[in-house]
Amino acid sequence: MKLLNYCLVTLTILLSPAVLSSEINSGDTAWILTATALVLFMTLPGLALFYGGLVRTQNVLSVLMQCFAICCIVSVIWVIYGYSIAFTGTGPVVGGTDALFLSNLTRDSASGTLPESLFVVFQMTFAVITPALVVGAFAERMKFSAMCIFTVLWVTLVYLPACHMVWGGGYLGGIGVIDFAGGLVVHATCGIGALVAAMMLGPRKGFPGGALIPHNRPMVVMGAAMLWVGWFGFNGGSAVAADSNAAMAILVTHISAAVGALTWMTVEWLKSGKPTVIGIATGMVAGLATITPASGTVGPQGALLIGFLAGLVCFYATQMIKSYFKIDDSLDVFPVHGVGGILGILMLAFVGKPEGFLGAGASGFDGSVFSQFMIQLQGVVIICLWTLVFSWIALRVTSLITNLRVSNEDEDEGLDFGEHNESAYHSN
């Protein structure tokens, strides 16, 4: 009898709502805590140093300031309404208002196997880095006040709807678009937004053909290395679990980055006669951006091909944007991130089947290669058109509030002093 009672008590405890509702997994939580720190590390200091090294001496602080300010602005937006619009509700384009100011978030709230607070801040880091990437398009010529206003509008009108459509229960996720870590949500949006910004602001003085050379190549390499390391959290963390999917995502991410770097370096070497550190670093970033949407679907063999195409296609896209179209996308945001992200979104349909072409280690997807490709293509068209229209609107509204571009005098003197009354370097 005592044994029976003991069993009944034990069973009651095990089946109690408190136990049943406890879904949080400590291993998953520990990994996503780490991944969150890695993704923020990509923006500050990784991207800030990468971009800072690529601009001229008189503009380095302005780029660092823009990245830092964007991190702060977007973090506040995410708390007030960003997370709610992106990840609550069932609307096809935008979410709901149930989580405004994170009012319903508690210490015990769960999102899958994670504390919801962790999921909130992990996704916040994605929202932070996306507009920070756009900075590279208008570096050395956009007013700081205009940048702040544009960031608020762009995140609200572009990023949040794109995030909801793909990841938050919206239309594109519903039809089966695969975007594991942000080929559409991050890279396509920032790439198209960068292209629109570069065209609306016009080129820097001296473009093309002027002395618009990077001022600190070691800083570029340091920033690029931080991006490479941080990207493991970006892609591996998107598995939202400490499991084999996260492990494979990290492996294919590294493969694509390495192959992309080598491919860009080789093409540059053959064309100009010498490889450059800027080239190999940019090729690495192209490889990372291109594998991002496919990192949860493809295997190592597919990553080799994606990395190769990333280095090749993004290299020539960069040449075409600057030389043929004469668009001053200062730090090559569109040809590297936009083109790379779209390329990865489409390529995963061809190399994402375990039984298909270069499919060893792939996770697969429902339906045929062709049907998945058409689904992916629909996602590309919708996100690119949405971003194109609303990036223009965001810039146009910003221009009605303040001038988009600094004065000729400030551009000549540099934004560091003209906008911030500071200088990165002091001459003796």
N, C-alpha and C positions, 0 to 999 in steps of 0.2 A: 504493500500500500504506500509506504513512504517513497519507494522507488517510482511508483506511478505518479505520485504528487510532484516529485522532483522533475520528472519528465514533462509534466503538464506546465509547471512553472517555467522551465527552461524554454519550452515551445512558445509559451505566451510572450516571454521576453523577446525571443527571436522574431516573432511575428508582429511585434508591437509597431505602431506607426513610426515611432522615433527611429527604430532600427531600419525599417523598410525604406524610410525616406533618406537615410544616410547614404548618399551615393558618392561622396567625395573620396577620391583615391589619393593617397599621400604621394605615391610615385609620380602620377600625372601632375599633381600640384607642384611638386618640386621641380619637374622638368619645365613646366610653363612659367614658373617664377624665374627660372634661369633664362628661358627664351625671351621673356619680356624685357629683362635687363639687356640682353643681346640686341634686340631690335631697337631699343632706345639708344644703345651704344652706336648703332649704325648712323643715327642722326647727329647725336652729340656724344662724342666728337667726330665720328667717322666722316659723314657727309660734309660737315662744316669744314674740316681740314682738307678734304678732297677738293671741294669747290674753292676754298680759300687759297690753296696753292695754284689753282688754275687761272685765277684772275691776276691783274697787275698789282704792283706794290701798293698803289694808292687806293685800292678798293678791297683789300683783304678783310679789314675789320667790318666793312659793310656786309659782306657775305656771312661772316661769322655771326654778326648781329641779327641778320635776317633769319638764319637757321634757329638761333636761340629764341627769338621772339615768336616765330611760328610754333615752336614746341610749346611755349606758354599759352599762346592764343588758342591753339587747337585743343589743348588739354582742358581748358575752361569750357570751350564749346562742347566738348565731348560729355562733360559732366552735366551741363545745363540742358542740352537737347540732342546732342549728337548721337549718343548711344541709343537713346529712345527711338529716334527716327530711323537709325540703321538696323537695329536688332529687335524691335518689338513691332507688333501689329502684323497684319497680313495683306497690306496693300501691295499692288503689283510694282509700284515705283518707290513709294516712301512708306515708312513704318508708322507707328502710333505715337501717342504721347503718354503712355502709361508709366514711363521711366524718367520723366522730366526731373532734373536735379537729383537723379538716382534716389528718388524719394522712397521707393519700395525695397531698396537694397539693405539687407541685414548681414550680420556676420555669418548667419547660418544659410543664407541664400546659396543655392547650387545651380550651376550650369553644366549639365552632364556630370562628369566626374570631378569638376573643378569648383572651387568657391566662385560664385558669380562675380565677386569683386575682382578676382584674378582675371577672369575672362574679359571684364570691362577694361582693365588697364592694359591687357595684352592687345586687344583690338584698338585701344587708344594709340598705342605706339605706331600702328599701321596708318592711322589717320594723321599722325604727326609727320611721318616721313614723306607722305605723298605730296602735299603742297610744298614741303621743303625741297623736294626734287625739282619743282617748277622754277625755283629761284635761279637755277642755272641758265634758264632761257633769257632772263632779263637782267642778269648780273651786269654791274657797272653802269647802269643808266636809269633804274627805276627808283622813284622817291620812296623813302622808308614809310612815310604815312600812307602812300598809295598801296604799298605792299601789305601793310596791316589790314587795310580795308578790303583789298582784293582777297586776302587769305580767308577772312570771315565769309565773304560772299561765295568764293569758290568752293570751300569746304561744304557750305550749306547747300549750294545749288548743284554741285557736281559730285563730290566725293560721297556724301551721305546717301543720295539716291542710288548711285552706282553700287555702293556697298550693300544696300538693302536689296537691290534687284538681283545681285549675284549670291550674296551670303546670308542675307537676313530674312529669307522667306519670300522674296519678290519674284517677278516674272521670269527672269533668266535662270535663276536656280530651279524654278519650277519646271522649265522645259528641258532641263538636263545639261545646261552649260557647266563645264568643268573648269574651275579656276581655283586651283588648290591654294595658292598663296598670294595671288594678286596680279596676274598678267593683265587682266581687264581693270580690276578695282584700283590697283595702284599704278602700274606702268603705262597702260593705255591712256588712262585719265591724265596722268601727269605729262605724258608725251604730247597728247593733243592739246592740252592746256598750255604747255610750253610753246608749241608751234603758233597758237593763236596769239599768245603774249608777245612773242618775238616779232610777229608780223605787225601787230598793232602799235608797238612801241617804236619800230623801225630799228635800223642797225646802229651800232656804236660808231662814233667818229673814227675814221680810219678803216672801216670795214668796206670792202675786202681789201686786202693787200697791206694794211697798216701793221704796225708793230704791236699786235695784240697777243703777246706771248705770255705763257705762265711765268709767274714771278718766283715760285719756289717748288721745284720738282720733288725734293725730299718730302715736303709737306703733302704733295699729291700722293706719293707712294705710301706714306703713313696712313693717310685717310683711306686709300684704296684697301690697304691691308686690314684696317678696322672694319670696312664694309664686308670684306670676304669672311672674316670671322663672325661678324654680326649676322650675316645672311643665314648661318646655320640655325639661329633662332627664328629668323624670318620664315624660312621654309620648313625646317624641322618642327618648329613650334606649331605650325599650321595643322599638324596632325592632331593637335589638342589632346595628346596622350603620349606617355612614354612607352612606345611600342615599336614594332617592326616598320610601320609606315613612317614614323619619324626618322628611324635609322636609315631607311632607304632614301628618304628625302634629302638627308644630309649628304649621303654618298653621291647621289646624282647631281646635287648642287655643286659639290667640290669638283666632280669630273667636268661638268659643263664650264665652270669658271676657268679651270686649267686649260681646256681645249680652246675656249674662246680667246684667252690671252695669247696662246701660242699661234692661233690662226691669224689674229689681228697683227701680231708681231711679224709673222712670216710674210703676209701680204704687204705690209709697210716696208719690210726689208727688201722685197723684190722690186717694189715700185720706186723707192727713194734711195736704195743702196745701203741704208743703215737702220737698224731697229732702234726705237726710242722707248724710254721708260714711261712716257705718257701713253704711247701706243699700247704697250703690254698691259698697263693698268686699265685703260679704257676697254680693251678687249675682254679683260677679266670681268669688268662690270657688265658688259654686254652679255657675256655668258651667264652671269648670275640673273640678270633681268629676264633672259629668254627662257631659262629653265624654271623660273618661279611658278608659272601656272601649271607646268607639267610635272613638277617635282613629286607630286603624290600619285602620279599615274605611270610614268615611264620607268624603265630600268636602266642599268649602266650602259648597255649598248645604245639605247635611244638617247641617253645623255651625251654620248660621244658625238652623235650626229647633230644634236641640237646645239652643242657647244661650237662645233665646226661652222654650222650655218650662222650662228650668232656672230662669230668673229668676222665671217666673210660678208654677210648681208649688211650688218650694222656698219662695217667699215665703209662700204660703198655708199650706203645711205648717208653717212656723214659727209662724204665727198660731194654727193649730189646736192644736199641741202645747202651747203656753203658755196660750192663752185658753180653749180648749174642754176639753182633757184635763187641764189644770192640772199638767203635768209640768215640773219645773224642770230641763230640759236646759240648763244654765247658758249655754253659748255656742253653742247650736243645732247640735250635732253631728249628731243624727239627721235633722232636717229638711233640712239642707244636704248632708251627706255621704251619709247612708244613703238618703234619698229620691232625691237626685241620682244616686248611683251606680247604684241600681236602675233609675231612669228611663233612664239612658244605656245600660245593658245591654239593655233591651227595645227602645229606639228604634233601635238599630243594625240590627235586623232589617228595619225599614221603610225606612230611607234608605241602606242599605249595598250596594244593587245598582246597578252602573253604568247598566244599562238601565231602572232602576225610578224611583220617586218621588224627586226631588231627588238623583239618584244620580251627577251629574257629578263625576268625580274619585274615586268610590268604588272600593274594591278588590274588593268582591263576596265571595260565599261560595257553597258548594255547596248545592243544594236551593232550595226555594221560600221566599218570605218567611214564610209561615205555619209551615213546618216549622222554620225557624231560630228564629222567635219561640218556638215551643214548647220547643225546646232551651234557649233563653235563660231561659225561665220556669222550667224544671226546675232550672237552676243557681241562680236566685234563691231558689226554695223551699228547696232543700237547704242552701245556705249560710246563709240567714236562720234556719232552724230549728236548724241546728248551732250557730250563734253564740248564739242565744237560750238554748239549753240549757246550753252550756258556759260562757257568760258568767255565768249564774246560779250554776253550780257553782263557778267561780273566785271569785266574790264571797262565796259561802257558806263556802267553805273558808277564805278570808281572814278572815272574821268570827269563825271559831273560833280563830284564832291571835291576832288583835288586833281592837280596835274599828275599824269602818270609818270612823266619823265622829269628828271632833274634839269636845272638850267644848264646852258652851255658852259658857263663858268664853273659850276660844280662838277660837271663831267670832265672838264679839262683838269681841274685841280684834284679830282678824285672824290669819291663818295665818303671815304673815311673822314676827311676833314669837312667837306661840304655838308654832309648830313649828320655827322656825329661829333665834329670838332675834336677828333682824335687822330692819332697816327700810329700805325703798327710798328714802325721802325723809326729810330732817331739817328740822324746823321751826326757824326762828331765834328 
